[in-house]
Amino acid sequence: MQQYDVIIIGAGASGLICAATAGRRGRRVLLLDSSRKVGSKILMSGGGRCNFTNLHVEPENYLSGNPHFCKSALSRYTQWDFISLVERYGIAYHEREHGQLFCDDSARQILRMLLQECEQAGVSLRHPCPVTAIDYDGRYRLQTEAGEFNAESLVVATGGLSIPSMGASDFGYRVARQFGLAVFEPRAGLVPFTFSDGMKGVTGRLSGISLPVTLRCRGHAFSEQLLFTHRGLSGPAVLQLSNYWRPGQSLQVDLLPGRQAGELLLDLKRKQPRALLKNLLTGVLPQKLVQELMLLMWPEWQRRVIAEMPDRLLLEVGGQLNAWSVKPSGTEGYRTAEVTLGGVDTDELWSRDLQSRRQPGLYFIGEVVDVTGHLGGFNFQWAWSSGHAAGEAV
């Protein structure tokens, strides 16, 4: 049996930085992963350029059963700490909208950096090395396909259920339940919406069209791009709002964010009274979208000039343009979800180091915990911050 101070299961973002942090403290660290290639999600993120953090990280960017839980870790290893590490390795990066930071070249640079950090810290990395059983008798004993290992501390960094084609599993939740920790039911997050009613045909015909909108649901709103797809709705605004949506709820789509559509139509009526409504709308919205909206909501006005429309009706049309109500039938699920909502209940963990309150030496970090960030590098920052917090403690 091979003995270590710390065993970390999962060589993704949080596991790698946790291993490097613990190793630099002189801890004997074993990092295990079940995959042939580690860091797959790092490599695919940001279209292969890795949106590795955000300039504007705040606790408000995270969802959790306890909205205060993430504050400790985020404050002690910030976005600036990770940016400093990136700069130390000479990795060129750039800022996109909303403070998102991406590599100029490739996400491989981030993965190579983390692996090099682990190597320099003396971390032993084994993969593929699935864990088949875990026991505890004062030390954690792990049965694996490569033999038996034990350690005084065990860190679970196995992520959630999103993108099963990359090896995602419920392993971390099963470990939590094995040791008596509560787990919030996981669900797909940052995921496109689907439709099963007439809207499915509408989105299919509009597939590929993108436009800026403000999307609202349950008191939450995001002003970003919306993309129509063959299956439904996607784009940054949709992915952001998907974290808050619940089955059976409708979304309100403001197709002209920042503009009062009713007042705009009244002004157009004064200036171009002989114009058709659809022609006027084509001046501010994609033509195909206008065609679909006319058929859906105002078919009787297809060929009548705007002068014939009462002001009251134009204000109603404007209200629909500023709050088009659609009801998704569901989401695309874990297959395309960027993250998993839910996970290990934060009430079960100490916020300072993410150690179990009831099971000594057992830690949960990253996506497996009930902390989920908005789109834009926030989930990577949670991985870095939570991994570093545990790495400083194990």
Secondary structure, 3 states (H helix, E strand, C coil): CEEEEEEEECCCHHHHHHHHHHHHCCCCEEEECCCCCCCHHHHHHHHHCCEEEECCCCHHHEECCCCCCCHHHHHHCCHHHHHHHHHHCCCCEEECHHHEEEECCCCHHHHHHHHHHHHHCCCEEECCCCEEEEEECCCEEEEECCEEEEEEEEEECCCCCCCHHHCCCCHHHHHHHHCCCCEEEEEEECCCEECCCHHHHHHHHCCCCEEEEEEEECCEEEEEEEEECCCEEECHHHHHHHCCCCCCCCEEEECCCCCCHHHHHHHHHHHCCCCEHHHHHHCCCCHHHHHHHHHHHCHHHCCCEHHHCCHHHHHHHHHHHHCEEECCCEECHHHCCCEEEEEECHHHECCCCCEECCCCCEEECHHHECCEECCCCHHHHHHHHHHHHHHCCC
